[in-house]
Amino acid sequence: MQFRWWNSFNLLGIILVVLGLVGALSRGHFVFDPGRAVSGYEWLIYLVAGVLMLINGSLPPAIVHTSQENDKR
């Protein structure tokens, strides 16, 4: 089984982690949601979402085994 690490989940995960870290370093002034009250912890949502995307992207896809009997039909 060959695993391809560079996929869209990992790419988006890296972007979200970078945005979350920059937001944390700027104390919540870099990442904000326009039109909502600012709590200063919006960066944490980006950081958690990025980590979850990286975990999801690192999991290998499920392997579906087909039996030879089904292939003959």
JOLINGI-V171331 format. One record per helix or strand of 3 or more residues. SS is the DSSP state (hx for helix, st for strand). FROM is the first residue (numbers start at 1). LEN is the number of residues. If there is no record, write none. Layout:
BEGIN
[[SS	FROM	LEN] [SS	FROM	LEN]]
END
This chain:
BEGIN
[[hx	8	18] [hx	42	17] [hx	68	5]]
END
